[in-house]
Amino acid sequence: MDQIRNLDLPIVSANVRALAPDGTPPPDAPDWIWGVDHPYLHGWFAPTAREYAADDLIVDGDLPADLYGAYVMNGPSQRFAPANRYHYYDGDAMLRAIYFRDGKASFRQSWIRNEAFVVEDIAGKSIWPGLAGPYNPMLPGSPIKDSSNTDVIFYAGKLLSLWYMAGQPYDIDPLTLETKGREKFNGKLNHSLSAHSKVDPRTGELFFFTYGNEAPYMRYGVASPTGELLHDVPIDLPGPRSPHDMGLSANYAVLHDLPLFGDPDILAREKRRVIRFYRNVPARFGVIPRRGASADVKWFEAEPCYILHIVNCYEDGDWLHQIGCRIPNPERPLDPADGKLAAAMSYRRRIHELYRWSFNLATGETREAKLDDLNTEFPRLNPWRLGYPSRLAFNQFLPPPGGPGLSGRCQTFDALVRYDTDTGAYQRWDYGAGVFGAESPVAPKKGTSPADPEDAAYVVTFTTDTNDWRSYCLVFDAADITRGPIARVHIPHRISAGFHTSWVPGEQLWS
């Protein structure tokens, strides 16, 4: 820590141009924002530094008495002026949590104080360069900051924050949002964890994966409901890969080896990842028994693609079905107007399609089919159905790139979409012009179980209105979102854009 404290690194000027009319920062954004022209630092994306707690929030409508638990969102909120070209994934981790109990709502917002946050807090400025580089080999740990800003899950009575490039998990108190320290599974975890590790709500077990630049390039494991490491095995891959999610069914996990990964020559020469899409390399999916060994993995090939997020996996006889949001072509054309940001911006302008892959565990056959081509992502389902047959998915609609305004230039969440994944049919509820949402978890009604109907639940989402900078939490009936929100909770201060979310049942919070 002393070595880090004494570093005196210059702040490199960011790409500064005149601000676009729709990129004006909100009034509570940090002052340094005005010197940095970056679409993912303005408007809906502008960081907020406020930490606070508020009780007895104002509610339009009535909160259902059986809405019982907490909706928690992790995401980036850049604290200091970037040390170099900013990337949307670089921001410091900020948790936002709204708690529902007895028909009332309260709210907390707090930084995740992981190791990198503390180091920069002491320095009073950004130290690590962002994902866009250039990298500094003198810096400790990863060449870029492990911000822990990607995912948040509830496991073994605590929140765990996780990073998308596989970082150190952090233990956070679910009621106070206080960062307790690294999660080490009672001292037995000796590697990183990736975002999108899965907690099975029926067993309480955690199923995880991680990946890296050196062999073994992937690991898979299981931890007990009480935080004990039970299973941890290497997974054979042909080289370093960049998976983002995994699947979980009743008896298996599904691991991803996808043809979007770092250029091996640049990785060997410069020790950094420059991502390429290899169009002639098939997508591969490794099906492993929940407690399986490396030799037990069965690999299935499919059409080349990339996948950010899975809806669900479930078994049907010899078949294992995986439903997710497929990116058929993750490499998008560069826009010269983006200047030095062009490469980073192009990868954010993705087109997704709801898709099903089916793997026959007896014959090795793969079948795949597009379910719908509406551009949606960040899917959520009723947690009781994780790993078991399900029909409902609640996604965010992303306007196709190239349109007018912020939504055409950046990835914004403009509408909530309720899919029937058996048929591809959907309901849609638009947030409104200039209003953007958040990943929307499903909150099973208090007292429900896996035996109850899939739509015996609510869907919750944060929204921020860039017309007046007010934020809300909307509550929908999962049975029919076209009715609009049945309740709207006023959040005292603006919420900036986030990444991933969790629903924490009240029975596990306040038991």
C-alpha positions as CSV (number, residue, x, y, z in Angstrom):
1,M,0.0,0.0,0.0
2,D,2.9,2.4,0.8
3,Q,4.4,1.8,-2.6
4,I,1.1,2.6,-4.3
5,R,0.5,5.7,-2.1
6,N,3.8,7.2,-3.3
7,L,3.1,7.0,-7.0
8,D,3.0,10.4,-8.7
9,L,1.5,9.7,-12.1
10,P,0.3,12.5,-14.5
11,I,-3.3,12.8,-15.6
12,V,-3.3,12.5,-19.4
13,S,-5.7,14.8,-21.2
14,A,-8.8,13.0,-22.5
15,N,-10.3,13.4,-25.9
16,V,-11.8,16.9,-25.5
17,R,-14.3,18.4,-28.1
18,A,-17.3,20.5,-28.0
19,L,-20.2,18.9,-26.1
20,A,-23.1,17.6,-28.1
21,P,-26.4,19.2,-27.3
22,D,-27.8,16.0,-25.9
23,G,-24.7,15.4,-23.8
24,T,-25.1,18.2,-21.3
25,P,-24.1,16.9,-17.9
26,P,-26.8,16.9,-15.2
27,P,-26.4,19.7,-12.5
28,D,-25.1,17.3,-9.8
29,A,-22.3,15.8,-12.0
30,P,-18.7,16.4,-10.8
31,D,-17.1,19.6,-12.1
32,W,-14.3,17.8,-14.1
33,I,-17.0,16.4,-16.4
34,W,-17.1,19.7,-18.3
35,G,-13.5,19.1,-19.5
36,V,-14.1,15.7,-20.9
37,D,-16.2,15.0,-23.9
38,H,-17.2,11.4,-23.8
39,P,-20.8,10.2,-24.4
40,Y,-20.5,7.6,-21.6
41,L,-19.7,10.4,-19.1
42,H,-22.7,12.7,-19.9
43,G,-26.4,12.6,-19.9
44,W,-27.8,9.4,-18.3
45,F,-24.3,8.0,-17.9
46,A,-22.9,11.0,-16.0
47,P,-21.4,9.8,-12.6
48,T,-22.8,10.7,-9.3
49,A,-20.7,10.8,-6.1
50,R,-23.4,11.1,-3.5
51,E,-23.7,8.5,-0.8
52,Y,-26.8,8.6,1.4
53,A,-29.7,6.7,3.0
54,A,-33.4,7.7,2.9
55,D,-36.5,6.2,4.6
56,D,-40.2,6.4,3.9
57,L,-39.9,7.3,0.3
58,I,-42.8,9.0,-1.6
59,V,-44.8,6.5,-3.6
60,D,-47.3,7.1,-6.4
61,G,-49.8,4.3,-6.2
62,D,-49.6,1.5,-3.6
63,L,-46.7,-0.8,-3.0
64,P,-48.0,-4.4,-2.7
65,A,-47.7,-5.9,0.8
66,D,-46.2,-9.1,-0.7
67,L,-43.3,-7.1,-2.4
68,Y,-40.8,-8.0,0.3
69,G,-37.0,-7.7,-0.2
70,A,-34.4,-5.5,-1.8
71,Y,-33.5,-4.5,-5.4
72,V,-29.8,-3.9,-5.7
73,M,-27.9,-2.5,-8.7
74,N,-24.1,-2.3,-9.3
75,G,-22.6,-0.1,-11.9
76,P,-20.0,2.5,-12.9
77,S,-19.7,6.0,-11.4
78,Q,-16.4,7.5,-12.3
79,R,-15.0,9.3,-9.2
80,F,-12.0,11.2,-10.6
81,A,-11.1,12.6,-14.0
82,P,-9.9,9.7,-16.2
83,A,-6.2,9.1,-16.4
84,N,-6.6,8.5,-20.1
85,R,-9.3,7.6,-22.7
86,Y,-12.3,6.6,-20.6
87,H,-14.2,3.4,-21.4
88,Y,-17.8,2.9,-20.0
89,Y,-16.5,-0.2,-18.1
90,D,-13.9,1.8,-16.2
91,G,-16.1,3.6,-13.7
92,D,-15.8,3.1,-9.9
93,A,-18.4,0.7,-8.5
94,M,-21.5,2.3,-6.9
95,L,-24.3,0.3,-5.3
96,R,-27.9,1.4,-5.2
97,A,-30.4,-0.5,-3.2
98,I,-34.1,0.0,-2.6
99,Y,-35.8,-2.0,0.2
100,F,-39.5,-3.0,0.3
101,R,-41.1,-4.0,3.5
102,D,-44.7,-3.6,4.9
103,G,-45.8,-1.5,2.0
104,K,-43.0,1.0,2.4
105,A,-39.7,1.7,0.7
106,S,-36.2,3.0,1.7
107,F,-33.1,3.6,-0.3
108,R,-29.3,3.5,0.1
109,Q,-26.5,4.5,-2.3
110,S,-22.8,3.7,-1.5
111,W,-19.4,3.2,-3.1
112,I,-17.9,-0.3,-3.1
113,R,-14.6,0.4,-1.3
114,N,-12.5,-2.3,-2.8
115,E,-8.7,-2.2,-2.9
116,A,-8.4,-0.1,-6.1
117,F,-10.9,2.4,-4.8
118,V,-9.0,2.9,-1.6
119,V,-5.7,3.3,-3.4
120,E,-7.1,6.1,-5.6
121,D,-9.0,7.6,-2.7
122,I,-5.6,8.0,-0.9
123,A,-4.0,9.5,-4.1
124,G,-7.0,11.8,-4.7
125,K,-7.0,11.0,-8.4
126,S,-7.2,8.3,-11.0
127,I,-4.1,6.1,-11.1
128,W,-5.0,3.1,-13.4
129,P,-5.6,3.8,-17.1
130,G,-8.8,2.5,-18.5
131,L,-9.7,-0.4,-20.7
132,A,-8.7,1.7,-23.7
133,G,-5.1,2.0,-22.4
134,P,-2.3,2.7,-22.8
135,Y,-1.3,0.5,-20.0
136,N,1.3,1.1,-17.3
137,P,3.3,-2.0,-16.3
138,M,4.4,-0.3,-13.1
139,L,1.0,-0.5,-11.6
140,P,0.2,-3.3,-9.2
141,G,-2.4,-6.0,-10.0
142,S,-4.1,-6.0,-13.4
143,P,-2.9,-3.5,-16.0
144,I,-6.4,-2.0,-15.7
145,K,-8.3,-1.3,-12.5
146,D,-10.4,-4.2,-11.0
147,S,-13.3,-1.9,-10.2
148,S,-15.7,-4.6,-9.0
149,N,-18.4,-2.6,-10.8
150,T,-20.2,-5.3,-13.0
151,D,-22.4,-7.7,-11.1
152,V,-23.9,-8.1,-7.6
153,I,-25.3,-11.3,-6.2
154,F,-26.7,-12.4,-2.9
155,Y,-24.9,-15.4,-1.5
156,A,-24.5,-16.9,2.0
157,G,-26.2,-13.9,3.7
158,K,-24.0,-11.3,2.0
159,L,-23.8,-9.4,-1.3
160,L,-20.9,-10.2,-3.5
161,S,-19.6,-7.7,-6.1
162,L,-18.0,-9.1,-9.2
163,W,-16.0,-7.8,-12.1
164,Y,-16.6,-8.8,-15.7
165,M,-12.9,-9.4,-16.5
166,A,-12.6,-11.8,-13.6
167,G,-11.5,-10.0,-10.4
168,Q,-11.6,-10.3,-6.6
169,P,-15.1,-10.8,-5.2
170,Y,-16.0,-8.4,-2.4
171,D,-18.2,-9.1,0.7
172,I,-20.8,-6.3,1.3
173,D,-23.4,-6.0,4.0
174,P,-26.8,-6.3,2.3
175,L,-28.5,-3.8,4.7
176,T,-25.8,-1.1,5.2
177,L,-23.9,-1.6,1.9
178,E,-20.7,-1.5,3.9
179,T,-17.7,-3.1,2.1
180,K,-16.4,-5.8,4.5
181,G,-13.4,-7.0,2.4
182,R,-12.5,-9.7,0.0
183,E,-14.5,-12.9,-0.1
184,K,-12.1,-15.8,0.1
185,F,-14.3,-18.8,0.9
186,N,-12.7,-19.2,4.4
187,G,-9.2,-18.8,2.9
188,K,-9.5,-21.5,0.2
189,L,-10.2,-19.2,-2.8
190,N,-6.8,-18.6,-4.5
191,H,-8.0,-17.1,-7.8
192,S,-10.5,-14.5,-9.2
193,L,-14.2,-15.0,-9.9
194,S,-16.0,-13.7,-13.0
195,A,-19.2,-11.8,-13.1
196,H,-22.4,-13.9,-13.7
197,S,-21.5,-16.7,-11.3
198,K,-24.8,-18.2,-10.3
199,V,-26.6,-18.9,-7.0
200,D,-29.1,-21.7,-7.1
201,P,-32.0,-20.4,-4.9
202,R,-33.2,-24.0,-4.3
203,T,-29.9,-25.2,-2.8
204,G,-28.1,-22.0,-1.9
205,E,-25.0,-23.2,-3.7
206,L,-22.8,-20.8,-5.7
207,F,-21.6,-22.0,-9.2
208,F,-18.7,-19.9,-10.6
209,F,-16.2,-19.6,-13.4
210,T,-13.1,-17.5,-14.0
211,Y,-10.7,-17.0,-16.8
212,G,-7.3,-15.5,-17.5
213,N,-4.3,-15.2,-19.9
214,E,-2.3,-18.1,-18.6
215,A,-3.2,-21.9,-18.5
216,P,-5.5,-23.1,-17.2
217,Y,-7.4,-20.5,-19.1
218,M,-10.7,-21.2,-17.3
219,R,-11.7,-22.7,-14.0
220,Y,-15.1,-23.9,-12.8
221,G,-16.3,-24.5,-9.2
222,V,-19.0,-24.7,-6.6
223,A,-19.2,-23.2,-3.1
224,S,-21.6,-24.4,-0.3
225,P,-24.6,-22.4,1.0
226,T,-22.4,-21.4,3.9
227,G,-19.4,-20.1,2.0
228,E,-17.2,-23.2,1.9
229,L,-15.3,-24.0,-1.3
230,L,-16.5,-27.5,-2.4
231,H,-15.3,-28.0,-6.0
232,D,-12.7,-26.2,-8.2
233,V,-11.4,-27.7,-11.5
234,P,-9.5,-26.4,-14.5
235,I,-11.2,-26.4,-17.9
236,D,-9.2,-27.2,-21.0
237,L,-9.4,-24.4,-23.6
238,P,-7.3,-23.9,-26.7
239,G,-6.1,-20.5,-25.4
240,P,-7.1,-17.4,-23.5
241,R,-10.8,-16.6,-24.0
242,S,-13.2,-13.8,-22.9
243,P,-16.5,-15.5,-21.8
244,H,-19.0,-13.3,-20.0
245,D,-21.7,-15.6,-18.7
246,M,-22.4,-19.2,-17.9
247,G,-25.5,-21.4,-17.9
248,L,-26.9,-23.6,-15.1
249,S,-29.5,-26.4,-15.4
250,A,-30.7,-28.8,-12.8
251,N,-27.7,-31.2,-13.2
252,Y,-25.2,-29.3,-15.4
253,A,-23.3,-26.1,-15.9
254,V,-22.7,-24.7,-19.4
255,L,-19.4,-23.0,-20.0
256,H,-18.7,-20.8,-23.0
257,D,-15.7,-20.8,-25.5
258,L,-16.7,-18.1,-28.0
259,P,-14.7,-16.7,-31.0
260,L,-14.4,-13.2,-29.6
261,F,-11.1,-13.1,-27.8
262,G,-7.7,-11.4,-27.5
263,D,-5.3,-11.4,-30.5
264,P,-2.8,-14.1,-29.4
265,D,0.2,-12.4,-31.0
266,I,-0.5,-9.0,-29.2
267,L,-1.2,-10.9,-26.0
268,A,2.1,-12.7,-26.2
269,R,4.1,-9.6,-27.2
270,E,2.5,-6.9,-25.1
271,K,0.6,-8.8,-22.3
272,R,-2.7,-7.1,-23.1
273,R,-5.9,-8.0,-24.8
274,V,-6.9,-6.6,-28.2
275,I,-10.2,-8.2,-28.9
276,R,-10.9,-9.7,-32.4
277,F,-14.0,-11.7,-33.7
278,Y,-12.8,-14.8,-35.5
279,R,-15.6,-15.5,-38.0
280,N,-14.4,-18.9,-39.0
281,V,-14.1,-20.3,-35.5
282,P,-17.3,-22.0,-34.1
283,A,-18.9,-21.1,-30.8
284,R,-18.3,-23.9,-28.3
285,F,-20.4,-24.8,-25.3
286,G,-19.0,-27.1,-22.6
287,V,-21.6,-29.0,-20.6
288,I,-20.2,-30.3,-17.3
289,P,-22.0,-32.1,-14.5
290,R,-22.4,-29.7,-11.5
291,R,-19.6,-31.5,-9.7
292,G,-17.9,-32.8,-12.8
293,A,-14.2,-33.0,-13.6
294,S,-12.3,-31.6,-16.6
295,A,-12.6,-34.9,-18.4
296,D,-16.4,-34.9,-18.0
297,V,-17.0,-31.8,-20.2
298,K,-18.9,-32.5,-23.4
299,W,-18.3,-29.8,-26.0
300,F,-20.9,-28.7,-28.5
301,E,-20.2,-26.5,-31.6
302,A,-22.6,-23.8,-33.0
303,E,-22.5,-20.9,-35.4
304,P,-19.9,-18.3,-34.6
305,C,-21.2,-15.5,-32.3
306,Y,-20.7,-13.8,-29.0
307,I,-23.1,-14.0,-26.0
308,L,-23.2,-11.5,-23.2
309,H,-26.1,-12.8,-21.1
310,I,-28.0,-16.1,-20.7
311,V,-31.8,-16.2,-19.9
312,N,-31.9,-19.8,-18.6
313,C,-30.8,-23.4,-19.2
314,Y,-33.0,-26.4,-18.6
315,E,-33.1,-30.1,-19.4
316,D,-35.7,-32.1,-21.4
317,G,-34.9,-35.8,-21.6
318,D,-31.5,-36.0,-23.5
319,W,-31.7,-32.4,-24.5
320,L,-30.3,-29.4,-22.6
321,H,-31.7,-26.1,-23.9
322,Q,-29.9,-22.7,-23.5
323,I,-31.8,-19.5,-24.1
324,G,-29.8,-16.2,-24.4
325,C,-29.2,-13.0,-26.3
326,R,-26.9,-13.8,-29.2
327,I,-24.7,-11.3,-31.0
328,P,-24.2,-12.6,-34.5
329,N,-21.6,-10.0,-35.4
330,P,-19.9,-8.2,-32.5
331,E,-17.6,-6.2,-34.7
332,R,-19.4,-3.1,-35.8
333,P,-18.2,-0.5,-38.3
334,L,-16.1,2.4,-36.9
335,D,-17.6,5.9,-36.9
336,P,-14.9,8.5,-37.8
337,A,-16.8,11.1,-35.8
338,D,-15.9,9.1,-32.6
339,G,-12.2,9.9,-33.1
340,K,-9.9,8.1,-30.7
341,L,-13.0,6.5,-29.1
342,A,-14.1,4.8,-32.3
343,A,-13.0,1.3,-31.5
344,A,-14.5,1.3,-28.0
345,M,-17.7,2.9,-29.2
346,S,-18.2,0.4,-32.1
347,Y,-18.2,-2.6,-29.7
348,R,-20.9,-0.9,-27.7
349,R,-23.2,-0.6,-30.7
350,R,-24.3,-4.2,-30.7
351,I,-27.3,-6.0,-32.3
352,H,-28.7,-8.8,-30.2
353,E,-31.3,-11.5,-30.9
354,L,-33.2,-13.8,-28.6
355,Y,-31.9,-17.3,-29.4
356,R,-32.1,-20.9,-28.4
357,W,-29.3,-23.5,-28.5
358,S,-30.2,-27.2,-27.8
359,F,-27.6,-29.8,-27.0
360,N,-28.3,-33.5,-27.2
361,L,-26.3,-35.1,-24.4
362,A,-26.7,-38.6,-25.8
363,T,-25.8,-37.9,-29.5
364,G,-23.7,-34.7,-29.4
365,E,-26.1,-33.0,-31.8
366,T,-26.6,-29.2,-31.6
367,R,-29.7,-27.4,-32.8
368,E,-30.1,-23.6,-32.8
369,A,-32.8,-21.2,-33.7
370,K,-33.6,-17.4,-33.5
371,L,-36.6,-16.7,-31.4
372,D,-36.9,-13.0,-32.1
373,D,-34.8,-10.2,-33.6
374,L,-35.9,-7.3,-31.5
375,N,-32.7,-5.7,-30.1
376,T,-32.9,-6.6,-26.4
377,E,-30.5,-7.6,-23.7
378,F,-29.9,-7.8,-19.9
379,P,-32.5,-10.6,-19.5
380,R,-33.9,-11.6,-16.1
381,L,-36.3,-14.4,-15.1
382,N,-38.1,-15.6,-12.0
383,P,-35.2,-16.9,-9.8
384,W,-37.2,-19.9,-8.8
385,R,-37.0,-21.1,-12.4
386,L,-33.2,-20.9,-12.7
387,G,-32.1,-24.2,-14.2
388,Y,-35.6,-25.5,-14.7
389,P,-38.2,-25.0,-17.6
390,S,-39.3,-21.4,-17.9
391,R,-41.2,-19.3,-20.4
392,L,-40.8,-15.6,-19.2
393,A,-37.8,-13.3,-19.7
394,F,-37.8,-9.6,-18.9
395,N,-35.3,-7.8,-21.2
396,Q,-34.3,-4.2,-21.9
397,F,-34.9,-2.8,-25.4
398,L,-31.8,-1.2,-26.9
399,P,-32.5,1.1,-29.9
400,P,-30.5,0.0,-33.0
401,P,-27.3,2.0,-33.4
402,G,-27.2,4.9,-35.8
403,G,-30.4,6.7,-34.9
404,P,-30.7,10.3,-33.6
405,G,-29.6,11.5,-30.2
406,L,-28.0,9.6,-27.3
407,S,-29.8,6.3,-28.0
408,G,-28.4,6.2,-31.5
409,R,-24.8,6.8,-30.3
410,C,-24.8,4.8,-27.0
411,Q,-26.4,1.7,-25.6
412,T,-29.5,3.0,-23.7
413,F,-32.4,1.0,-22.1
414,D,-35.5,2.5,-23.6
415,A,-38.2,-0.1,-22.8
416,L,-39.0,-3.1,-20.7
417,V,-39.8,-6.2,-22.8
418,R,-41.6,-9.3,-21.4
419,Y,-40.8,-12.3,-23.6
420,D,-42.5,-15.7,-23.9
421,T,-39.4,-17.7,-24.8
422,D,-41.4,-20.6,-26.1
423,T,-42.9,-18.6,-28.9
424,G,-40.9,-15.4,-29.1
425,A,-44.1,-13.3,-28.5
426,Y,-43.6,-10.3,-26.3
427,Q,-45.2,-7.4,-24.4
428,R,-43.4,-4.0,-24.3
429,W,-43.6,-0.9,-22.1
430,D,-41.7,2.2,-23.2
431,Y,-40.2,4.3,-20.5
432,G,-40.8,7.6,-22.4
433,A,-38.7,10.1,-24.4
434,G,-35.5,10.8,-22.6
435,V,-36.2,8.3,-19.9
436,F,-33.9,5.3,-19.4
437,G,-34.3,2.2,-17.4
438,A,-32.1,-0.5,-15.7
439,E,-31.8,-4.2,-15.6
440,S,-35.1,-5.4,-14.1
441,P,-35.0,-8.4,-11.8
442,V,-38.1,-10.5,-11.0
443,A,-39.2,-10.3,-7.4
444,P,-41.3,-13.4,-6.5
445,K,-44.2,-12.6,-4.3
446,K,-43.6,-13.1,-0.6
447,G,-44.2,-16.7,0.4
448,T,-44.1,-18.2,-3.1
449,S,-42.1,-21.3,-4.0
450,P,-40.9,-23.1,-7.2
451,A,-44.4,-24.7,-7.4
452,D,-46.1,-21.3,-7.9
453,P,-46.9,-19.8,-11.3
454,E,-43.9,-18.1,-13.0
455,D,-45.7,-14.8,-13.1
456,A,-46.6,-14.8,-9.4
457,A,-44.1,-12.0,-9.1
458,Y,-43.3,-8.3,-9.6
459,V,-40.7,-6.7,-11.9
460,V,-38.7,-3.7,-10.6
461,T,-36.6,-1.2,-12.4
462,F,-34.8,2.1,-11.8
463,T,-35.5,4.9,-14.3
464,T,-33.9,8.3,-14.7
465,D,-35.6,11.1,-16.7
466,T,-33.0,13.2,-18.4
467,N,-35.6,15.9,-19.0
468,D,-35.7,16.9,-15.3
469,W,-33.0,14.5,-13.8
470,R,-35.5,12.8,-11.5
471,S,-35.2,9.1,-10.7
472,Y,-37.8,6.5,-9.7
473,C,-38.2,2.8,-9.0
474,L,-41.1,1.4,-11.0
475,V,-42.9,-1.8,-9.9
476,F,-44.8,-3.9,-12.5
477,D,-47.0,-6.9,-12.2
478,A,-45.1,-9.7,-14.0
479,A,-48.4,-11.1,-15.3
480,D,-49.0,-8.1,-17.6
481,I,-46.5,-5.2,-18.0
482,T,-48.7,-3.4,-20.5
483,R,-50.8,-2.1,-17.6
484,G,-47.8,0.1,-16.7
485,P,-46.2,0.4,-13.3
486,I,-48.6,-0.4,-10.4
487,A,-46.4,1.8,-8.1
488,R,-43.7,4.5,-8.7
489,V,-41.3,5.2,-5.9
490,H,-39.5,8.6,-5.9
491,I,-35.7,8.4,-5.4
492,P,-34.4,11.5,-3.6
493,H,-31.4,12.0,-6.0
494,R,-30.5,11.1,-9.6
495,I,-29.4,7.6,-10.3
496,S,-26.8,7.2,-13.0
497,A,-26.7,4.3,-15.5
498,G,-25.9,0.9,-14.0
499,F,-25.0,-2.6,-15.0
500,H,-26.3,-5.6,-13.2
501,T,-28.8,-6.2,-10.4
502,S,-30.2,-8.7,-7.9
503,W,-33.4,-9.3,-6.1
504,V,-32.8,-10.3,-2.4
505,P,-35.8,-12.0,-0.8
506,G,-36.9,-10.3,2.4
507,E,-37.0,-13.7,4.2
508,Q,-33.2,-13.8,3.8
509,L,-32.6,-10.2,4.7
510,W,-34.7,-9.8,7.8
511,S,-35.2,-13.4,9.1
